[in-house]
């Protein structure tokens, strides 16, 4: 009761908080009737829009991906095999078998012997109210097409349900080892945008197969996932990402479809679906007390939908709201130095991708859509946050320069951050959570690993070779995606910004050329500056307990570790980097604040990553999994999982209670030189210090504290290099 009173007192003047409470209460009251309406009636929106705008020109798009990599992905996708969130390249059909998650496995397949063209099989999975229209849509698929089971967590084998109201899905399936992110990830349909990009460079026969696969998968999804039904509509973020990827894919494929596979009947269904996606985003927008990457994705997805759909009073309102909130989210969610407020390198990536692809679209809006920004009716928007009247907006659609200068500069700095934190291995350090999330996944970045070796590399793929032996397909290699390599984002940045540090066109032409096409050739030239340390504390404290960790590198005839040593600081994010031709050291000193979401923080203050001569010496363990196994997730977030200082097993990071009065560790830079930095953390009555020094052939880390402590450096035993992936060896 006392905690509830604290909430009431703390938030008595917080209108955003009470607005959220009010919306929750209203939804609780309305949900029974909304559920009944969705289960008993047709949930589709029959729009009158007949065509879509186009923002891409396939003539401009190029790629430099090895042909074997392209062909491998095309082959896998056409066979409905996907490697998502550590699943391995497994099939996703109604009869496919799961590999299991940490030994947990379910068999919840629905037995369907005949996927008849009439669609009678749909009665086994859909509510009766949705059958008629779903049968009509399914009848448009090609004979012999085998549908995907979009409702299945294909890692654990558990199944959600096409006939369950979208708000109820996660309550209905709540079992150990089941991961809702798995069907969500597949439903984003990012593989279709990738396939579409690949189709540009293939011969007519392969291109035709890709276009038909796109058509069939879209029809399959539409027939088996009516709006508001099933897990694929549960999370608005995934709805928004899916719509954006489908629009990019359709824009490309429509231009290369010289056989009219995507005919008018299909086009009408596609436009209708995009309108349905837009309505769903509007009615389920993920706006919260502290907006997150989810809300940003909603905004960007609605931007893509409203830009591609023809203008109307409704879509003009959507467009104006989207532009307003893209600008507002850049101001709120990205600091002046370009770093994302979620204090995670992985979430910085997806949020920056969304901002980049949103910006490319905004700068190339056609004149009729720009005019819409000058005449929209802000009173038509009835959701939170509110849509401002035109005179209060920051954009200027009439001058031709829509986005303010500070916005473009901050986006550029977001790209500079990725470049600066990138290690000699072309990977970024893992800071905070990592769910391997992406907005657009175009160029595959990774390498081939023999199937016979993949189980030795990844503990999560134990039994993989036995499982795929049932497919009667020949594939000796396994494409191992590298989620820590963010080069594709830098390449995309080079499509919008004139900066040679971003240019990865030798390897990743696809991202660069697609952004150039999307932005209609618009280029920005900005002088970048690294974030600097503004001030130091007066002095270090003399702490009683001390330890030292040293790594000695071989000199031979090579350069010293200190030769051409750079120091780069991103104080807003809280990461400090030393770089030279031989050494890379990133140090975490995040000073979190109450203006940040705390969900993705780890207990990792003063931890670090070290790479010498292109070899990782110390790495962060990552995240591995979220909700399917909460205890494992907590272990990966804990101080024991990081190369830091542990005092009495206490948490050194955020302490959160219901009053929302969070306590954060106070982190100061108490010493700085050309080759060293000393950070100090204060948390209640505990004071910790760490001095990091780069010497000619040594890296020295001196730790001290006013209490007895454990130096956890080198004691971390598990390592995940992407969501759902667990390596058998740390290094």
C-alpha positions as CSV (number, residue, x, y, z in Angstrom):
1,X,0.0,0.0,0.0
2,X,2.9,2.4,0.9
3,X,4.4,1.9,-2.6
4,X,1.0,2.7,-4.3
5,X,0.8,5.9,-2.2
6,X,4.3,6.8,-3.4
7,X,3.3,6.3,-7.0
8,X,0.3,8.6,-6.5
9,X,2.3,11.3,-4.8
10,X,5.2,11.1,-7.2
11,X,3.0,11.3,-10.3
12,X,0.3,13.6,-9.0
13,X,1.2,16.3,-11.5
14,X,2.5,14.0,-14.3
15,X,-0.1,14.4,-17.0
16,X,1.6,11.9,-19.3
17,X,1.5,9.2,-16.5
18,X,-2.2,9.8,-15.7
19,X,-3.0,9.9,-19.4
20,X,-1.5,6.4,-19.7
21,X,-3.4,5.2,-16.6
22,X,-6.6,6.6,-18.2
23,X,-5.9,4.8,-21.5
24,X,-5.3,1.5,-19.7
25,X,-8.5,1.8,-17.7
26,X,-10.5,2.7,-20.9
27,X,-8.9,-0.3,-22.7
28,X,-9.8,-2.6,-19.9
29,X,-13.4,-1.5,-20.1
30,X,-13.6,-1.7,-23.9
31,X,-11.5,-4.9,-24.4
32,X,-14.3,-7.4,-24.0
33,X,-16.4,-5.8,-26.7
34,X,-13.4,-5.3,-28.9
35,X,-12.5,-8.9,-28.5
36,X,-16.1,-10.1,-29.3
37,X,-16.2,-7.8,-32.4
38,X,-12.9,-9.2,-33.7
39,X,-13.9,-12.8,-33.2
40,X,-17.4,-12.5,-34.6
41,X,-16.9,-10.1,-37.5
42,X,-14.6,-9.3,-40.4
43,X,-11.6,-7.3,-39.2
44,X,-10.4,-6.1,-42.6
45,X,-10.5,-2.5,-43.8
46,X,-11.6,-2.3,-47.4
47,X,-9.9,0.9,-48.6
48,X,-10.6,2.7,-51.9
49,X,-6.9,3.3,-52.6
50,X,-5.9,1.9,-56.0
51,X,-2.2,2.6,-56.4
52,X,1.0,3.3,-54.5
53,X,3.7,5.9,-54.9
54,X,7.2,4.8,-55.7
55,X,10.4,6.0,-54.1
56,X,13.0,3.7,-55.6
57,X,14.5,3.2,-59.0
58,X,15.9,-0.3,-59.6
59,X,18.3,1.2,-62.2
60,X,20.1,3.0,-59.4
61,X,20.5,0.0,-57.1
62,X,23.8,-2.0,-57.2
63,X,25.4,-4.7,-55.1
64,X,28.8,-6.2,-54.5
65,X,27.7,-9.4,-52.6
66,X,29.4,-12.6,-53.6
67,X,27.1,-14.7,-55.9
68,X,27.4,-17.8,-53.7
69,X,26.0,-15.8,-50.7
70,X,23.1,-14.4,-52.8
71,X,22.3,-17.8,-54.2
72,X,22.4,-19.5,-50.8
73,X,19.9,-17.1,-49.3
74,X,17.6,-17.3,-52.3
75,X,17.7,-21.1,-52.1
76,X,16.9,-21.1,-48.4
77,X,14.1,-18.6,-48.6
78,X,12.4,-20.4,-51.4
79,X,12.5,-23.6,-49.3
80,X,11.0,-21.7,-46.3
81,X,14.2,-22.1,-44.3
82,X,15.2,-19.2,-42.1
83,X,17.9,-18.6,-39.5
84,X,16.4,-16.2,-37.0
85,X,17.4,-15.5,-33.5
86,X,19.7,-18.5,-33.2
87,X,17.2,-21.0,-34.8
88,X,19.6,-22.4,-37.4
89,X,18.5,-22.7,-41.0
90,X,15.3,-24.7,-40.2
91,X,12.0,-25.0,-42.0
92,X,9.0,-23.0,-40.8
93,X,5.9,-25.0,-42.0
94,X,2.9,-26.6,-40.3
95,X,4.8,-29.9,-40.0
96,X,8.3,-28.7,-39.3
97,X,10.0,-30.0,-36.1
98,X,11.8,-27.7,-33.6
99,X,15.4,-27.9,-32.4
100,X,14.4,-26.9,-28.9
101,X,15.6,-24.2,-26.5
102,X,18.0,-25.4,-23.7
103,X,16.4,-28.9,-24.0
104,X,12.8,-27.6,-23.9
105,X,10.7,-28.8,-26.8
106,X,7.0,-28.8,-27.6
107,X,5.1,-30.6,-30.4
108,X,2.1,-28.4,-31.1
109,X,1.9,-28.8,-34.9
110,X,-1.6,-28.7,-36.4
111,X,-2.1,-31.8,-38.7
112,X,-3.1,-30.6,-42.1
113,X,-2.9,-33.2,-44.9
114,X,-4.2,-31.1,-47.8
115,X,-3.7,-27.4,-48.3
116,X,-6.5,-27.4,-50.9
117,X,-6.9,-24.4,-53.3
118,X,-10.5,-23.9,-52.1
119,X,-9.1,-23.1,-48.6
120,X,-11.1,-25.6,-46.7
121,X,-8.1,-26.3,-44.6
122,X,-8.3,-22.8,-43.2
123,X,-11.2,-23.8,-41.0
124,X,-8.8,-25.7,-38.8
125,X,-6.9,-22.5,-37.8
126,X,-9.2,-19.5,-38.3
127,X,-12.3,-18.2,-36.6
128,X,-15.5,-18.7,-38.7
129,X,-16.0,-15.0,-39.2
130,X,-12.8,-14.7,-41.1
131,X,-13.1,-17.7,-43.4
132,X,-14.9,-16.3,-46.4
133,X,-12.4,-13.5,-47.2
134,X,-9.4,-15.7,-46.2
135,X,-10.5,-18.4,-48.6
136,X,-10.8,-15.9,-51.4
137,X,-7.2,-14.6,-50.7
138,X,-5.8,-18.1,-50.4
139,X,-7.3,-19.1,-53.8
140,X,-4.9,-16.6,-55.4
141,X,-1.8,-18.5,-54.3
142,X,0.0,-20.8,-56.8
143,X,-0.8,-24.5,-57.0
144,X,1.7,-26.5,-54.9
145,X,2.8,-23.6,-52.6
146,X,3.4,-24.9,-49.1
147,X,2.3,-22.3,-46.5
148,X,4.3,-21.0,-43.6
149,X,3.1,-21.5,-40.0
150,X,3.4,-17.8,-39.0
151,X,2.0,-18.6,-35.5
152,X,4.7,-21.0,-34.4
153,X,7.7,-20.4,-32.2
154,X,9.8,-22.6,-34.5
155,X,12.6,-22.8,-32.0
156,X,10.6,-24.4,-29.1
157,X,7.7,-25.8,-31.2
158,X,5.0,-24.0,-29.2
159,X,2.2,-22.5,-31.2
160,X,0.1,-19.4,-30.6
161,X,-3.1,-19.2,-32.7
162,X,-4.6,-17.6,-35.8
163,X,-8.1,-17.6,-34.1
164,X,-6.9,-15.8,-30.9
165,X,-7.5,-12.1,-30.5
166,X,-4.1,-10.4,-30.8
167,X,-4.1,-8.9,-27.3
168,X,-4.7,-12.3,-25.7
169,X,-1.9,-14.2,-27.5
170,X,0.8,-13.9,-25.0
171,X,-1.5,-14.8,-22.1
172,X,-2.7,-17.9,-23.8
173,X,0.9,-19.2,-24.5
174,X,3.0,-18.6,-21.4
175,X,5.3,-21.6,-21.0
176,X,8.9,-22.1,-20.2
177,X,11.3,-21.9,-23.2
178,X,8.7,-20.3,-25.5
179,X,9.8,-17.0,-27.1
180,X,7.3,-14.7,-28.6
181,X,10.1,-12.9,-30.4
182,X,10.5,-15.8,-32.8
183,X,7.2,-15.6,-34.7
184,X,7.4,-11.8,-34.4
185,X,10.8,-11.8,-36.1
186,X,9.6,-14.0,-39.0
187,X,6.5,-11.8,-39.4
188,X,8.7,-8.7,-40.0
189,X,9.2,-10.2,-43.5
190,X,12.7,-8.7,-43.8
191,X,13.7,-11.6,-46.0
192,X,11.2,-10.4,-48.6
193,X,12.9,-7.0,-48.9
194,X,16.2,-8.8,-49.2
195,X,14.9,-11.2,-51.8
196,X,13.5,-8.3,-53.8
197,X,16.9,-6.6,-53.8
198,X,18.5,-9.8,-55.0
199,X,16.0,-10.2,-57.8
200,X,17.3,-7.1,-59.6
201,X,20.6,-8.9,-60.5
202,X,19.2,-12.4,-61.3
203,X,18.1,-13.9,-64.6
204,X,14.5,-14.0,-65.7
205,X,13.9,-17.5,-64.4
206,X,15.2,-16.8,-60.9
207,X,13.6,-13.4,-60.8
208,X,10.2,-14.9,-61.6
209,X,10.6,-17.4,-58.8
210,X,11.3,-14.6,-56.3
211,X,8.4,-12.5,-57.5
212,X,6.1,-15.5,-57.1
213,X,7.4,-16.3,-53.7
214,X,6.8,-12.7,-52.6
215,X,3.2,-12.9,-54.0
216,X,2.6,-16.3,-52.4
217,X,4.0,-15.4,-49.0
218,X,2.1,-12.2,-48.8
219,X,-1.2,-13.9,-49.8
220,X,-0.4,-16.7,-47.3
221,X,0.1,-14.3,-44.5
222,X,-3.0,-12.2,-45.4
223,X,-5.2,-15.3,-45.6
224,X,-4.0,-16.9,-42.3
225,X,-3.5,-13.7,-40.3
226,X,-6.5,-11.4,-40.5
227,X,-6.0,-8.1,-38.8
228,X,-6.3,-8.1,-35.0
229,X,-5.9,-11.9,-35.0
230,X,-2.9,-13.9,-33.9
231,X,0.5,-13.2,-32.5
232,X,1.8,-11.4,-35.7
233,X,-0.5,-8.4,-34.8
234,X,0.4,-8.5,-31.1
235,X,3.4,-6.1,-31.2
236,X,2.9,-2.8,-33.1
237,X,6.6,-2.6,-33.7
238,X,6.6,-5.7,-35.8
239,X,3.6,-4.5,-37.7
240,X,5.4,-1.3,-38.5
241,X,8.6,-3.0,-39.6
242,X,6.7,-5.6,-41.6
243,X,4.8,-2.8,-43.5
244,X,8.0,-1.0,-44.3
245,X,9.8,-4.1,-45.6
246,X,6.8,-5.1,-47.7
247,X,6.6,-1.6,-49.3
248,X,10.3,-1.6,-50.1
249,X,10.0,-5.1,-51.6
250,X,6.8,-4.3,-53.6
251,X,8.4,-1.1,-54.9
252,X,11.3,-3.1,-56.3
253,X,9.5,-6.1,-57.6
254,X,6.8,-4.2,-59.3
255,X,9.5,-2.6,-61.5
256,X,11.1,-5.9,-62.5
257,X,7.9,-7.8,-62.9
258,X,7.7,-8.1,-66.7
259,X,5.3,-11.0,-66.5
260,X,2.6,-9.1,-64.5
261,X,2.7,-11.6,-61.7
262,X,1.8,-8.8,-59.3
263,X,-1.3,-8.0,-61.3
264,X,-4.1,-5.5,-60.4
265,X,-6.0,-8.0,-58.3
266,X,-2.9,-8.6,-56.2
267,X,-2.1,-4.9,-56.1
268,X,-5.6,-4.0,-54.7
269,X,-5.1,-6.6,-51.9
270,X,-1.6,-5.2,-51.2
271,X,-2.8,-1.6,-51.0
272,X,-5.6,-2.7,-48.7
273,X,-3.2,-4.5,-46.5
274,X,-0.9,-1.5,-46.2
275,X,-3.9,0.6,-45.2
276,X,-4.9,-2.1,-42.6
277,X,-1.3,-2.0,-41.2
278,X,-1.6,1.8,-40.9
279,X,-4.9,1.6,-39.1
280,X,-3.5,-1.0,-36.7
281,X,-0.5,1.2,-35.9
282,X,-2.7,4.2,-35.3
283,X,-5.0,2.2,-33.0
284,X,-2.2,0.5,-31.1
285,X,0.6,3.0,-31.0
286,X,3.2,2.1,-28.4
287,X,3.5,5.5,-26.7
288,X,4.6,5.4,-23.1
289,X,5.9,7.6,-20.3
290,X,9.4,7.2,-21.7
291,X,9.1,6.4,-25.5
292,X,11.3,3.6,-26.7
293,X,12.5,2.1,-30.0
294,X,9.0,0.5,-30.2
295,X,7.3,3.9,-30.5
296,X,10.0,5.1,-32.9
297,X,9.3,2.1,-35.1
298,X,5.6,2.8,-35.0
299,X,6.2,6.3,-36.2
300,X,8.6,5.3,-39.0
301,X,6.3,2.5,-40.2
302,X,3.4,4.9,-40.3
303,X,5.6,7.3,-42.2
304,X,6.3,4.7,-44.9
305,X,2.7,3.7,-45.2
306,X,1.4,7.3,-45.4
307,X,4.1,8.3,-47.9
308,X,3.5,5.3,-50.2
309,X,-0.3,5.5,-50.0
310,X,-2.1,8.1,-52.1
311,X,-2.9,11.4,-50.4
312,X,-6.2,11.7,-48.5
313,X,-7.4,13.6,-45.4
314,X,-6.6,10.5,-43.4
315,X,-3.2,9.6,-44.9
316,X,-2.2,13.3,-44.9
317,X,-2.8,13.3,-41.1
318,X,-0.8,10.2,-40.7
319,X,2.1,11.7,-42.7
320,X,2.1,14.9,-40.6
321,X,2.0,13.0,-37.4
322,X,4.8,10.8,-38.5
323,X,7.1,13.6,-39.5
324,X,6.4,15.5,-36.3
325,X,7.3,12.5,-34.2
326,X,10.4,11.5,-36.2
327,X,11.7,14.9,-35.4
328,X,10.6,14.7,-31.8
329,X,12.1,11.3,-31.3
330,X,15.4,12.4,-32.6
331,X,15.4,15.3,-30.1
332,X,14.4,13.0,-27.2
333,X,16.0,9.7,-28.0
334,X,19.4,10.8,-29.4
335,X,21.8,13.0,-27.6
336,X,23.8,15.9,-29.2
337,X,26.7,13.5,-29.8
338,X,24.4,11.2,-31.8
339,X,24.1,8.4,-29.2
340,X,20.8,6.7,-28.5
341,X,19.3,7.1,-25.0
342,X,18.8,3.3,-24.4
343,X,22.5,2.9,-23.7
344,X,22.8,-0.2,-25.9
345,X,25.0,-0.5,-29.0
346,X,22.5,-3.0,-30.5
347,X,19.5,-0.7,-29.9
348,X,21.5,2.2,-31.2
349,X,21.9,0.3,-34.4
350,X,18.2,-0.4,-35.0
351,X,17.1,3.1,-33.9
352,X,19.7,4.7,-36.2
353,X,18.6,2.5,-39.1
354,X,15.0,3.6,-38.6
355,X,16.0,7.3,-38.4
356,X,18.2,7.0,-41.5
357,X,15.6,5.2,-43.7
358,X,13.0,7.7,-42.5
359,X,15.2,10.6,-43.4
360,X,15.9,9.2,-46.8
361,X,12.2,9.0,-47.5
362,X,11.4,12.4,-46.0
363,X,13.9,14.3,-48.2
364,X,12.4,12.7,-51.4
365,X,8.7,13.3,-50.7
366,X,7.0,14.3,-53.9
367,X,5.6,17.8,-54.2
368,X,2.0,16.7,-53.6
369,X,2.9,15.0,-50.4
370,X,4.9,18.1,-49.2
371,X,1.8,20.2,-49.9
372,X,-0.2,17.9,-47.7
373,X,2.1,18.9,-44.8
374,X,0.9,22.5,-45.2
375,X,-2.8,21.8,-45.1
376,X,-3.5,18.8,-42.8
377,X,-6.1,19.1,-40.1
378,X,-4.5,18.4,-36.8
379,X,-7.9,17.9,-35.1
380,X,-8.3,14.6,-37.1
381,X,-5.6,13.0,-34.9
382,X,-7.1,11.8,-31.7
383,X,-4.3,9.8,-30.2
384,X,-1.5,10.5,-27.8
385,X,0.8,12.3,-28.3
386,X,-1.2,15.0,-30.0
387,X,-0.6,16.3,-33.5
388,X,0.4,20.0,-33.4
389,X,-1.1,22.6,-35.6
390,X,1.1,23.5,-38.6
391,X,2.4,26.8,-37.1
392,X,4.0,24.9,-34.2
393,X,5.9,22.4,-36.3
394,X,9.7,22.4,-36.8
395,X,9.7,21.4,-40.4
396,X,9.5,23.7,-43.4
397,X,7.8,21.9,-46.3
398,X,7.5,25.1,-48.4
399,X,11.3,25.9,-48.6
400,X,12.1,22.4,-49.8
401,X,14.2,21.9,-46.7
402,X,11.9,19.8,-44.5
403,X,14.2,18.7,-41.7
404,X,16.0,21.1,-39.4
405,X,19.8,21.3,-39.5
406,X,20.2,20.0,-36.0
407,X,18.3,16.9,-36.9
408,X,20.5,16.0,-39.8
409,X,23.6,16.8,-37.8
410,X,22.4,14.4,-35.0
411,X,21.7,11.6,-37.4
412,X,25.2,12.1,-38.9
413,X,26.7,11.9,-35.4
414,X,24.8,8.7,-34.8
415,X,26.7,7.2,-37.7
416,X,30.0,8.6,-36.4
417,X,29.4,6.8,-33.1
418,X,29.1,3.5,-34.9
419,X,32.3,4.1,-36.9
420,X,34.2,5.2,-33.7
421,X,33.1,2.2,-31.6
422,X,33.9,-0.3,-34.3
423,X,36.7,-2.7,-33.4
424,X,39.5,-3.8,-35.7
425,X,37.5,-7.1,-36.1
426,X,34.7,-4.9,-37.7
427,X,32.5,-5.7,-34.7
428,X,31.1,-3.4,-32.1
429,X,31.3,-3.9,-28.4
430,X,28.2,-5.3,-26.7
431,X,26.9,-2.7,-24.3
432,X,23.5,-3.4,-22.7
433,X,20.9,-5.7,-24.3
434,X,21.3,-7.2,-27.7
435,X,18.2,-8.7,-29.5
436,X,19.8,-8.5,-32.9
437,X,16.9,-6.3,-34.1
438,X,17.1,-4.6,-37.5
439,X,14.8,-2.4,-39.6
440,X,16.0,-3.4,-43.0
441,X,18.3,-6.5,-43.6
442,X,19.7,-6.3,-47.1
443,X,23.3,-7.4,-47.5
444,X,24.1,-10.6,-45.6
445,X,27.1,-9.9,-43.3
446,X,28.8,-13.0,-41.9
447,X,30.6,-16.1,-43.3
448,X,30.1,-19.7,-44.3
449,X,30.7,-22.4,-41.7
450,X,30.5,-26.1,-42.6
451,X,27.4,-27.7,-41.2
452,X,29.5,-30.3,-39.5
453,X,31.3,-27.6,-37.5
454,X,28.4,-25.4,-36.5
455,X,27.4,-27.6,-33.6
456,X,30.9,-27.3,-32.2
457,X,30.7,-23.6,-32.5
458,X,27.2,-23.0,-31.0
459,X,25.8,-24.7,-28.0
460,X,22.3,-23.6,-29.0
461,X,22.5,-25.6,-32.2
462,X,23.1,-29.0,-30.6
463,X,21.3,-31.6,-32.8
464,X,21.1,-29.3,-35.8
465,X,22.6,-31.7,-38.3
466,X,20.3,-34.5,-37.3
467,X,17.3,-32.2,-37.7
468,X,18.1,-30.9,-41.2
469,X,19.0,-34.5,-42.4
470,X,15.2,-35.0,-42.5
471,X,14.8,-32.3,-45.2
472,X,16.2,-34.4,-48.0
473,X,18.1,-31.3,-49.2
474,X,21.8,-30.9,-49.9
475,X,23.5,-28.1,-48.1
476,X,27.0,-28.5,-46.7
477,X,27.4,-25.0,-45.5
478,X,25.8,-22.8,-42.9
479,X,25.7,-19.1,-43.4
480,X,26.6,-17.6,-40.0
481,X,25.3,-14.0,-39.7
482,X,27.4,-11.6,-37.7
483,X,25.0,-9.5,-35.7
484,X,27.9,-7.5,-34.2
485,X,29.2,-6.3,-37.5
486,X,27.4,-3.0,-38.2
487,X,29.1,-2.2,-41.5
488,X,25.8,-2.3,-43.4
489,X,24.6,0.7,-41.3
490,X,27.7,2.6,-42.2
491,X,27.3,1.7,-45.8
492,X,23.7,3.0,-45.7
493,X,24.9,6.2,-44.0
494,X,27.3,6.7,-47.0
495,X,24.2,6.8,-49.2
496,X,23.0,10.0,-47.4
497,X,26.2,11.5,-46.1
498,X,29.4,12.5,-47.9
499,X,32.0,10.9,-45.5
500,X,34.6,8.5,-46.6
501,X,34.6,6.8,-43.2
502,X,31.1,5.6,-43.9
503,X,31.8,4.3,-47.4
504,X,31.8,0.4,-47.5
505,X,30.8,0.3,-51.2
506,X,33.5,-2.3,-52.1
507,X,31.6,-4.8,-49.9
508,X,28.1,-3.3,-49.3
509,X,27.0,-1.4,-52.4
510,X,23.4,-2.5,-51.9
511,X,22.8,-0.3,-48.8
512,X,24.5,2.7,-50.2
513,X,22.8,2.6,-53.5
514,X,19.4,1.9,-52.1
515,X,19.5,4.9,-49.7
516,X,20.8,7.0,-52.6
517,X,17.8,5.9,-54.7
518,X,15.4,6.3,-51.8
519,X,16.6,9.9,-51.1
520,X,16.6,10.8,-54.8
521,X,20.3,11.5,-54.6
522,X,20.2,14.0,-51.8
523,X,23.6,14.2,-50.0
524,X,24.6,16.0,-46.8
525,X,28.1,17.2,-46.0
526,X,28.7,17.7,-42.3
527,X,31.8,18.4,-40.3
528,X,31.8,15.9,-37.4
529,X,33.3,16.4,-34.0
530,X,33.9,13.7,-31.3
531,X,32.3,14.2,-28.0
532,X,34.8,15.6,-25.5
533,X,35.1,15.3,-21.7
534,X,33.8,18.5,-20.4
535,X,35.1,18.3,-16.8
536,X,37.0,16.2,-14.3
537,X,36.4,15.7,-10.7
538,X,38.9,17.5,-8.4
539,X,40.8,14.4,-7.3
540,X,40.8,10.7,-6.9
541,X,40.1,9.1,-3.5
542,X,42.6,6.9,-1.8
543,X,40.8,3.6,-1.5
544,X,42.0,0.7,0.8
545,X,41.4,-2.4,-1.3
546,X,43.3,-2.7,-4.6
547,X,44.0,-5.2,-7.5
548,X,45.8,-5.1,-10.8
549,X,45.1,-6.9,-14.1
550,X,47.7,-6.8,-16.8
551,X,47.8,-8.0,-20.4
552,X,51.2,-8.0,-22.1
553,X,51.5,-7.9,-25.9
554,X,54.4,-9.1,-27.9
555,X,56.6,-6.2,-29.2
556,X,58.7,-8.0,-31.8
557,X,59.4,-5.4,-34.5
558,X,55.8,-4.1,-34.5
559,X,54.6,-0.7,-33.5
560,X,54.1,0.1,-29.8
561,X,50.5,-0.1,-28.5
562,X,50.8,3.7,-27.9
563,X,51.8,4.6,-31.4
564,X,49.2,6.9,-33.0
565,X,46.9,6.3,-30.0
566,X,43.6,8.1,-30.1
567,X,41.2,8.8,-27.3
568,X,37.5,9.1,-28.2
569,X,34.8,10.0,-25.7
570,X,31.0,9.7,-25.9
571,X,30.1,11.2,-22.6
572,X,26.4,11.3,-23.2
573,X,26.4,7.5,-23.8
574,X,29.1,6.9,-21.3
575,X,31.7,5.0,-23.4
576,X,35.4,5.9,-23.7
577,X,37.7,4.4,-26.3
578,X,41.4,4.2,-26.9
579,X,42.4,3.2,-30.4
580,X,45.8,2.7,-32.2
581,X,47.0,0.5,-35.0
582,X,47.4,-2.4,-32.6
583,X,45.0,-1.8,-29.6
584,X,41.3,-1.2,-29.1
585,X,40.0,-0.6,-25.6
586,X,36.4,0.5,-24.9
587,X,35.4,1.3,-21.3
588,X,31.9,1.6,-20.0
589,X,31.0,4.5,-17.7
590,X,27.3,5.0,-18.4
591,X,25.7,7.6,-16.1
592,X,22.0,6.7,-16.5
593,X,19.3,9.2,-15.8
594,X,15.6,9.1,-15.1
595,X,15.0,10.2,-18.7
596,X,16.1,6.9,-20.0
597,X,14.3,3.5,-20.3
598,X,16.0,1.2,-17.9
599,X,15.0,-2.2,-19.4
600,X,18.0,-2.7,-21.5
601,X,20.7,-1.7,-19.0
602,X,23.2,-4.3,-17.7
603,X,25.0,-4.4,-14.4
604,X,28.2,-3.5,-16.2
605,X,29.7,-0.3,-14.9
606,X,33.5,0.0,-15.4
607,X,33.5,-3.1,-17.6
608,X,35.5,-3.1,-20.8
609,X,36.3,-4.9,-24.1
610,X,39.9,-5.3,-25.3
611,X,41.3,-6.2,-28.7
612,X,45.0,-6.4,-29.6
613,X,46.4,-7.1,-33.0
614,X,42.9,-7.9,-34.3
615,X,42.3,-10.5,-31.7
616,X,39.7,-10.2,-29.0
617,X,41.2,-10.5,-25.5
618,X,38.2,-9.5,-23.4
619,X,34.6,-9.3,-24.6
620,X,31.2,-8.6,-23.1
621,X,29.0,-11.7,-22.8
622,X,25.9,-10.3,-24.6
623,X,22.3,-11.2,-23.7
624,X,21.5,-14.6,-25.2
625,X,17.8,-14.7,-24.5
626,X,15.0,-12.6,-23.0
627,X,11.6,-13.9,-21.8
628,X,11.8,-17.7,-22.6
629,X,14.3,-18.3,-19.7
630,X,14.2,-15.3,-17.4
631,X,16.8,-16.7,-15.0
632,X,19.4,-17.0,-17.8
633,X,18.6,-13.5,-19.0
634,X,19.1,-12.1,-15.5
635,X,22.4,-14.0,-15.3
636,X,23.7,-12.4,-18.5
637,X,22.7,-9.0,-17.2
638,X,24.3,-9.5,-13.8
639,X,27.6,-8.1,-12.5
640,X,29.0,-11.6,-12.5
641,X,28.7,-11.8,-16.2
642,X,30.8,-8.7,-16.8
643,X,34.5,-7.9,-16.5
644,X,34.1,-5.5,-13.7
645,X,34.3,-5.1,-9.9
646,X,31.9,-7.0,-7.7
647,X,31.3,-5.9,-4.1
648,X,29.3,-8.2,-1.8
649,X,27.3,-9.4,-4.8
650,X,25.5,-6.1,-4.9
651,X,24.0,-4.6,-8.0
652,X,26.0,-1.6,-9.2
653,X,23.5,-0.4,-11.7
654,X,19.9,0.8,-11.6
655,X,17.7,0.1,-8.5
656,X,14.1,0.5,-9.5
657,X,11.0,0.6,-7.3
658,X,7.3,1.3,-7.8
659,X,7.7,4.9,-6.8
660,X,9.7,5.4,-10.0
661,X,12.3,7.1,-7.9
662,X,15.3,5.3,-9.4
663,X,18.8,5.4,-7.9
664,X,21.6,5.5,-10.3
665,X,25.3,5.1,-9.7
666,X,27.2,8.4,-10.0
667,X,30.1,8.0,-12.4
668,X,32.9,10.5,-12.7
669,X,36.1,10.8,-14.7
670,X,38.7,11.5,-12.0
671,X,41.8,11.2,-14.2
672,X,42.6,11.6,-17.9
673,X,45.9,11.5,-19.8
674,X,46.9,10.8,-23.4
675,X,47.1,7.1,-22.6
676,X,45.0,6.6,-19.5
677,X,41.7,7.3,-17.9
678,X,40.4,6.8,-14.4
679,X,36.7,6.4,-13.6
680,X,35.0,6.4,-10.3
681,X,31.6,5.0,-9.4
682,X,29.6,5.9,-6.2
683,X,26.6,3.9,-5.3
684,X,25.3,4.5,-1.8
685,X,28.2,3.9,0.6
686,X,30.4,2.1,-2.0
687,X,33.1,3.8,-4.0
688,X,34.9,2.0,-6.8
689,X,37.7,3.2,-9.1
690,X,39.3,1.8,-12.2
691,X,42.4,3.3,-14.0
692,X,42.9,2.0,-17.5
693,X,46.4,2.6,-18.9
694,X,47.9,1.8,-22.4
695,X,51.7,1.3,-22.2
696,X,54.2,0.5,-24.9
697,X,53.4,-3.3,-24.8
698,X,50.9,-3.6,-21.9
699,X,47.4,-2.8,-21.0
700,X,47.1,-2.2,-17.2
701,X,43.9,-2.0,-15.3
702,X,44.1,-0.9,-11.7
703,X,41.0,-1.5,-9.6
704,X,40.3,-0.1,-6.1
705,X,37.4,0.1,-3.7
706,X,36.6,1.1,-0.1
707,X,35.3,-2.4,0.4
708,X,36.7,-5.8,-0.3
709,X,35.8,-6.8,-3.9
710,X,36.2,-9.4,-6.6
711,X,37.9,-8.3,-9.8
712,X,35.8,-10.3,-12.3
713,X,38.1,-9.6,-15.3
714,X,38.7,-12.8,-17.3
715,X,36.3,-14.9,-15.2
716,X,33.3,-14.7,-17.5
717,X,32.5,-18.1,-18.9
718,X,29.7,-17.6,-21.4
719,X,29.4,-15.6,-24.5
720,X,26.5,-14.8,-26.9
721,X,27.3,-12.9,-30.1
722,X,23.7,-12.4,-31.0
723,X,20.2,-13.1,-29.7
724,X,19.6,-16.8,-29.2
725,X,23.2,-17.7,-30.0
726,X,25.5,-19.2,-27.4
727,X,29.1,-20.1,-28.2
728,X,30.7,-23.2,-26.8
729,X,33.9,-21.2,-26.1
730,X,34.2,-17.6,-24.9
731,X,37.1,-16.8,-27.2
